[in-house]
Amino acid sequence: MYAFTYHRPTSARQAAGLLAKKEDAKLLAGGHTLLPTMKQRLAAPSALVDLSACADLKGIVRKGRNLVIGAMSTHAEVAASPEVQEAIPALAFLASHIGDPHVRHRGTIGGSVANNDPAADYPAALLALGATVVTNQRKLTAAEFFTGLYETALEEGEVITRVSFPVASKAGYAKFRNPASRYALVGVFVAKRGSEIAVAVTGAGEGGVFRWPEAEAALKTRFTAKSLDGLKATAKGINADMHADAEYRAHLIGVMAKQAVAQATGKGA
């Protein structure tokens, strides 16, 4: 690991100011990606801006028809939150199955969203629920925010402050996880908000998280797992690696989608 200076601001405004002043500074949220890459000398920021003391980036609150989660809320806090469990139980379920207890008590929703790992869980929830990512400068819909593998619309000096989720009438999440890392080989989040149906897939796309229009059309007819019987995702554009080839991941998309719908309708775990 190369030498760097360490900063621990107490507000998002202070953090943004440090980013602007310190050349090649990086934000530190949970640190699960940044710190290992620094240890391997694959990243060499001149400064780290630790967000852990920024009280204005924490907290979970229900505001009308929206659930607002501070960027520095940990996965464990999201999973255990009564507000999340009541408003969007599927989101609490998702958070409770991220990594292991150590990861869940250190990792944050803002850090996960900003990193946009193609096998991360939260991007599927944001895209399916139509969430809004709020920064210190603007608001971005999930569709605008996620732009590719490990890529987002965040600009230099921009800090995620919170994520706002519209409350869905029905939602479910299922993933086939890597037994070692617990990352999603394939994860599917389904959501029903009024007449709108969304099915978002993580862990599978060559370009990161994406929606599955064919499944959405089938579920608009009837929101039940049986509506997906016989529906197959195409292997075109699906990631292949040492863990699973494209055809297997495409098969898993259909399986996980049915499980997610079953969970959303109260007919599955």
C-alpha positions in Angstrom: 0.0 0.0 0.0 1.3 3.4 -0.9 1.3 6.4 1.5 -1.8 8.6 1.7 -3.3 11.2 4.0 -6.4 10.3 6.0 -9.3 12.7 6.6 -12.5 12.1 8.7 -15.0 14.9 8.0 -18.2 15.2 10.0 -20.6 16.2 7.2 -21.2 15.6 3.6 -20.3 19.2 2.9 -16.9 18.9 4.5 -16.3 15.6 2.6 -17.1 17.3 -0.7 -14.8 20.2 0.2 -11.9 17.8 0.8 -12.5 16.0 -2.4 -12.3 19.3 -4.2 -9.1 20.4 -2.5 -7.2 17.1 -2.4 -6.0 15.9 -5.8 -6.8 12.2 -6.5 -8.7 11.8 -3.2 -11.1 8.9 -2.8 -14.1 8.5 -0.6 -14.1 5.7 2.0 -17.4 4.2 2.9 -17.3 0.5 3.8 -13.9 0.0 2.1 -14.5 -3.5 0.9 -13.3 -2.8 -2.6 -11.1 0.2 -2.2 -8.9 -1.0 0.7 -8.0 -4.4 -0.9 -7.1 -2.7 -4.2 -4.9 -0.3 -2.3 -3.2 -3.2 -0.4 -2.4 -4.8 -3.8 -1.1 -1.4 -5.0 -3.7 -1.4 -7.8 -5.0 1.9 -6.5 -2.9 4.7 -5.0 -5.1 7.7 -3.9 -3.2 10.6 -2.4 -5.9 10.9 0.3 -8.8 9.0 1.8 -11.9 10.8 2.9 -13.6 8.6 5.5 -17.4 9.2 5.6 -18.0 7.2 8.8 -18.4 10.2 11.0 -20.8 12.1 8.7 -24.0 12.0 10.7 -26.0 13.6 7.9 -25.3 10.6 5.7 -27.0 8.1 8.1 -30.5 7.2 9.1 -33.5 5.5 7.7 -36.9 7.2 7.5 -40.3 6.7 5.9 -41.5 9.9 4.1 -45.0 9.4 2.7 -44.8 6.9 -0.1 -41.0 6.8 -0.1 -38.4 5.1 2.1 -35.3 7.2 2.4 -32.0 5.5 3.4 -28.9 7.5 4.2 -25.8 6.6 2.2 -23.8 5.5 5.2 -26.4 3.1 6.5 -24.9 -0.3 6.8 -26.4 -3.4 5.3 -27.1 -4.7 8.8 -29.0 -1.5 9.6 -31.1 -1.8 6.5 -31.9 -5.4 7.2 -32.9 -4.8 10.8 -34.8 -1.5 10.3 -38.5 -1.7 11.2 -39.1 1.0 8.6 -37.6 -1.1 5.8 -39.3 -4.3 7.0 -42.7 -2.6 7.0 -42.3 -0.5 3.8 -40.3 -2.8 1.6 -39.7 -6.2 3.2 -37.9 -7.5 0.1 -35.2 -4.8 0.5 -34.6 -5.9 4.1 -34.4 -9.5 2.9 -31.9 -8.5 0.2 -29.7 -6.6 2.7 -29.8 -9.5 5.2 -28.2 -11.8 2.5 -25.3 -9.6 1.5 -21.9 -11.2 2.3 -21.5 -12.4 5.9 -22.1 -10.6 9.2 -18.7 -8.8 9.0 -19.5 -7.4 5.6 -23.1 -6.5 6.6 -21.9 -4.5 9.7 -19.3 -2.6 7.8 -20.5 -2.2 4.2 -22.9 0.6 3.3 -25.6 1.1 0.8 -24.0 4.2 -0.6 -20.6 2.5 -1.0 -22.2 -0.5 -2.8 -24.2 1.7 -5.1 -21.3 4.0 -5.9 -19.0 1.0 -6.7 -21.7 -0.6 -8.9 -20.1 -4.1 -8.8 -21.9 -6.1 -11.5 -22.6 -8.9 -8.9 -23.8 -6.6 -6.2 -27.4 -6.9 -4.9 -28.6 -3.3 -4.4 -28.5 -2.2 -8.0 -31.3 -4.6 -8.9 -33.4 -3.2 -6.1 -32.8 0.4 -7.1 -33.6 -0.3 -10.8 -36.7 -2.4 -10.1 -38.2 -0.1 -7.5 -37.4 3.1 -9.5 -35.3 4.5 -6.8 -33.6 7.9 -6.8 -30.0 8.5 -5.9 -29.5 11.8 -4.2 -26.1 13.4 -4.2 -24.8 16.7 -2.8 -25.4 18.2 -6.2 -28.4 16.6 -7.8 -30.9 13.7 -8.1 -30.6 10.8 -10.5 -33.0 8.0 -11.3 -31.5 4.5 -11.0 -31.8 4.2 -14.8 -29.7 7.3 -15.2 -27.2 6.4 -12.4 -26.0 3.0 -13.5 -24.1 3.3 -16.7 -21.9 0.1 -17.0 -19.6 -2.3 -15.2 -18.3 -0.5 -12.2 -19.5 2.8 -13.8 -22.0 5.3 -12.7 -23.0 8.9 -13.6 -21.2 10.3 -10.5 -19.0 13.2 -11.4 -15.8 14.4 -9.7 -16.5 15.8 -6.2 -20.0 14.3 -6.1 -21.1 12.5 -2.9 -24.1 10.2 -2.6 -26.1 11.4 0.4 -29.1 9.1 0.3 -31.3 6.8 -1.7 -35.0 7.2 -2.0 -37.2 4.2 -2.7 -40.8 4.4 -3.8 -42.8 1.9 -1.7 -44.1 -1.0 -3.9 -47.3 -2.9 -3.3 -45.4 -6.1 -4.0 -41.7 -6.9 -4.2 -39.4 -9.8 -4.0 -35.7 -10.7 -4.4 -34.0 -14.0 -5.0 -30.4 -14.8 -5.9 -28.2 -17.7 -6.7 -25.0 -16.8 -4.8 -21.4 -17.8 -5.0 -20.9 -20.1 -2.0 -17.6 -18.4 -1.1 -18.1 -14.7 -1.7 -21.9 -14.7 -1.5 -22.0 -12.3 -4.4 -24.9 -13.0 -6.8 -24.1 -15.3 -9.8 -27.6 -14.1 -10.7 -30.0 -12.0 -8.6 -33.5 -10.9 -9.6 -35.6 -8.2 -8.0 -39.2 -7.9 -9.0 -41.5 -5.0 -8.0 -45.2 -4.1 -8.6 -46.1 -0.4 -8.2 -49.7 0.2 -9.4 -49.8 -1.0 -13.0 -46.1 -0.9 -13.4 -44.1 -4.1 -13.2 -40.3 -4.1 -13.1 -37.9 -7.1 -13.2 -34.2 -6.2 -12.7 -31.3 -8.6 -13.0 -27.9 -8.4 -11.4 -24.9 -10.6 -11.6 -25.5 -11.7 -15.2 -25.3 -8.8 -17.6 -22.1 -8.0 -19.5 -23.0 -4.3 -19.0 -24.1 -4.7 -15.4 -27.6 -4.5 -14.0 -30.5 -4.6 -16.5 -34.3 -5.1 -16.8 -36.0 -8.1 -18.4 -38.8 -6.7 -20.5 -40.2 -10.1 -21.6 -40.8 -11.1 -17.9 -42.3 -7.7 -17.2 -44.8 -8.2 -20.0 -45.7 -11.7 -18.8 -46.3 -10.5 -15.2 -48.5 -7.6 -16.4 -51.0 -10.2 -17.5 -51.0 -11.8 -14.1 -48.5 -11.2 -11.3 -47.8 -14.8 -10.4 -44.8 -17.1 -10.8 -46.8 -19.3 -13.2 -46.9 -16.4 -15.6 -43.2 -17.0 -16.2 -43.6 -20.7 -17.0 -41.8 -21.5 -20.2 -40.2 -18.1 -20.5 -36.4 -18.2 -21.1 -33.9 -15.4 -20.9 -31.5 -15.1 -23.9 -27.8 -15.9 -23.3 -26.9 -13.0 -25.6 -25.2 -10.3 -23.6 -24.9 -12.5 -20.5 -21.7 -12.7 -18.6 -19.6 -15.9 -18.7 -16.7 -16.6 -16.3 -15.1 -19.4 -14.3 -18.2 -19.6 -12.0 -20.9 -20.0 -14.7 -21.2 -19.8 -18.5 -23.8 -17.6 -20.2 -26.3 -20.3 -20.9 -26.3 -21.4 -17.2 -26.7 -17.8 -16.0 -29.6 -17.3 -18.5 -31.3 -20.3 -17.1 -30.8 -19.0 -13.6 -32.5 -15.7 -14.5 -35.7 -17.5 -15.1 -35.4 -19.6 -12.0 -34.6 -16.7 -9.7 -37.3 -14.5 -11.3 -40.0 -17.1 -10.4 -38.6 -17.4 -6.9 -38.7 -13.6 -6.5 -42.3 -13.4 -7.7 -43.2 -16.2 -5.3 -41.7 -14.3 -2.5 -43.5 -11.1 -3.5 -46.8 -12.8 -3.6 -46.2 -14.6 -0.2 -45.9 -18.0 -1.8 -42.1 -18.5 -1.4 -39.2 -18.0 1.0 
